Amino acid sequence: MIGRLKPIHNVLNSTDRAFYKAHSCGLCITTKKIYGVRATLGHSSEMVFVSIILEGISDCPYEEHKARCPVLPLIGRSIVAGPHQHKCAVAAGVLASLQLDLKDAREDKERKLKQFLCKSLAKMEGGIPVDSAALSPVVLAKLRNLSRDGVAEVVAGVVGSVFHLAGHDDEIIEVGCEIGHSMGRLMNYSDAVDDYFKDIKAGHTNILWPIQIDNLDWIEDLLHGELDKIGTLLQRLPLNRNTKLLDSLVNVHARARVNVSLEKFKSSIDNYQAFAGTKSKTLLSN
């Protein structure tokens, strides 16, 4: 499973572990039905998180039943079958295959984003064509006000659209957009931290390059700041259940994963400086 908002399983109690796994397996099996087995390799913890939120907001818990694992078909799984599982699975597939160029002028960027969201909504609605008039005005207005970050904007639009199609009111859709935006920034910058040296060595673009070695606090502040935002936004939702699990995923498990990534990154910087025999303040490509 990819993503940042996933649990450290040996830290979860047995009840939460079984509950999370039922949501995760339910989403994975639904993804397989829509996209095929290969798509399950891009299984997203962020959309499992959204699925748990949607169940928490719903009037009654989702039903559980048994199903075969798409990766290990001889193994039976307890899975959650919720009314919005299909939408979350489509969104997970959309985000896993994210190929949207948002580097153009703002007007063109907004047009491309609308086209992308229309295609995503069409998939969520079972292939029924969707035009821009069907997009949530709340989602579009929120995207104009959020920070200009390509990946985060798309994640915000897709997650907000899931809440929109789930039939929630404007306030909940707006919170869904903001949660998606923070998830997108968390994904984008965490991946940049993890892949920094690999990207620079391969000549690939990395949003952190060139990084100032003597000023790394801003990265830590940014990553933990996005987790703070998600935690605050969860408090604005009318959750009927799953509150403790969602809070734990953000403030215990995701924070621990962020801290591990940052420690590895700082250790790699120390190793780089020792190998290069330099105290340069900037990590350049050569």
N, C-alpha and C positions, 0 to 999 in steps of 0.2 A: 504494500500500500504506500502510495506517495502522499506527501503533504506534511504539514507542521502540527495540525490540531489532532494528532493521534495519541492514544494512551501508551504509557509504558506499562505493559500488561502485568508485570510482576508487582506493580505498585497498586493496581486496581484491586478492590475486594472481589470476591467470586461472583456476587450478584451483579455488580456493575460490569464486570468483565463479560459475563454471559449476555447481558443486555446490549452492550456495545457490539459484541460479536454478532448478535442477531440482526442489528441494524446494518452492520457492515456487510454481512453475508447476503442479506436481503437486497441491498443496493448492488452488490457484485453480481448476483444472479440475474437481476433485472437488466444490468448493463450487458451481460452476455446475451440475453434474449434480443436486445436491440441492436448491438454492434458485433456480436460474435465473441468467441473465447479470447482472442488476442487483446481485445479492448479491456479485459479485466486486469491486464498487467498495468494499466494506468489508473487503477482504482484509487479514488481520491478521498482522503480523510476529511477534507473540507466539506465535501457534499454529504458524508456521513454525519458530520456535525450539524449541517443544515437539516438533514432528515430528522435528527434527534430534537432539534428546535421545533420543527413542524409538528412532531408528535406531542411535544410539551405544550404547544399552543392549542392543540385539538381538544375537543370536548371529552373524548374517551381514548384510552390507550389503543395502539395498533394491535392487531391480532398476530399471534405467533403460530407458525406451523413448520413442518419438516420439509426439506428439499435437498436435492443432491448438489454437492459442490461442483461448480463448472470446471474447476482446475483439477480436483481430485474426486472424480465421479463416484468412486466406491464409498465415499464418506458422506453420511447424512448430516445436515446442518439444521439447527433451529434458526428460523429467519423471521423477521418482521415483515409483514405485508401491509404497508400503509397505502392510503389512497393517492399519495403524492410521490410514491417511490419512483414511478416512471419519469416524472419531471426531474427528480434529483439525479436519476441515472443518465438522462439525456444531458443535463447540465454538466455532469462529471465527464461525459464523453466529449462535450463541446470544449471544456477547459483543457482536457488532456491533449486535444488536437489543435490547440490555439495557434492559429497562423493569421494574425491580423496586423497589417502594417498601419500603425497610428502615428507616423512621423510627419504627416503632411500638415498643411494649413488647417486651422481649427475648423473651418466650414466643411472641408473635405473629410476631416477626421470624424466629425459628427455624423456626416452622411454614411461613412463606412461603418461606424458603430451601429447606426440604425439598421443597416442592411444585415449586419452580423446578428443582431438581436432578433430580427424578423426570421432569419433562417433558424435560429435556436428555438424560438417560440413555435415555429412550424413543426419542428421535430418533437417538441414537448406535447403538441396537440395531435400527434399521430400522423403527421405529414400533410395536414390541412394548410394550404398557403396562407400566409399572414402578411399583411402590409403594415406600414408604419403607423397607420391609424389605430391599429390594435395594441400598440405598445402602451405601457402604462405611462400617463403624463407625469406621475410622481417619479417614476424611474428616470425619465428623460430630464426632468427638472433637477433631480438630485445629481445626475451625472454632470450637468453644467456647473454645479457649485462645488463638486469635489475636486481635490487636487489633480493636476494634469499628469497622470501616471498611466501610461497605456495599458499595461497588464491589469492594474488595479481597477481601472475604469471598466474593462470588459468583465472582470469577475463581479464587480458591483452590479453591472447591468444584468448579467445572467442570474445571479442570486436574487436580485430584486424582482426579476421576472418570474422566478419560481414562486416567490411569495404572492405576486400578483395573480398568477394562474391558480394558486391555491385558494383564491377568493378572500384574501385578507384585506383589511381596510388600509387607507392611505398611510396612516401613522406606522403600521406594522411593515408595510412595503418600504417605507422610507428607512426604517431601522434595518431591514434586510439589506437594502442597498449599502448602507454604511458598514454593516458587518462584512459584506462582500468586498468592499473597498479595502478595509483593514486586512482581510484575509489575503487579498491580492498583493498588497504591499509586503505583508509578512512572507508570502511565498517568494516574491520577486527578490527581496533583499536577502532573505535567508539562503536562497539558491546562489546568489552572487557571492555571499561569504563562503559557502561550501566549495564553490567551483572557481574561486578567484585565481589561484595559481594554475589550475588546469586550463582555464580560459586564456590567460595571458600567454602561457606556453604554446597553446595551439593557435594563437592569433585571433581568438574570438572576442567579440564585444563583451564587456562586463561593466555593469553600471557603476561599480565602485572604483574603476580605474581612472586615473592613477590615485592611489590611496595614500594619505599622509599617515606615516607610521606613528608619529607622535600625537595624533589626534584621532584615536579610535573610539572615543567615548560616544560620539554621535551615532555610530552604528548600533551600539548597545542600547542607547536611549531610544532610537527609532524602533527597533524590534520589540523592546519591552513596552514602548509607548503604544504600539498597535495592539498588543495584547491587553493593555490597560483599557483601550477604547472598546475592544470586543467585550471585555468584562462589564464595562459601564453600559454598553448597548443592550446586553442581555437583561439587565435590570429594568430596562424600559419595555420589555416584552411581557405580555400577560401569560406567563408560563404557569400551567396547572401541575406540571410534574417535570422531572429530569433536571431540576435546577442545580442540585448539588453535583451531579455528574458533569454538566456543562461547565460549571464554575471550576471544577477540578481539571477538566481537559485544558482550560485556558491558563489557570493560575498555578497549576502543579506540573502537568505533563508537558505542555507546550513551552513553558518557561524553562523547564529542565533541558529540553531539546535545544532551545536557543542558546542556553548557557554552554552546553557541550560544543555546539558549533563555534561559538565565539572563542572558547578555550583552545580548540583545535586550530582556529585561524591565527590566534596570537602565537601559539607554539610554532606554526608554520612560518610566521614572520621572523621569529627568533632564529629558526633553522636557516632561513634564507639569508639573514644578515651574517650568521656565522659562516655559511658556505661562501657568500660573496665577499666576505672580509670587508664589509662596508657598514657604516652607520648612516647611510643615506636616509633621509626623511621620507622619501617617496619610493614606492615599489613600481619601477618602470618595467617595460616589456623585455628589456635586455639586461 
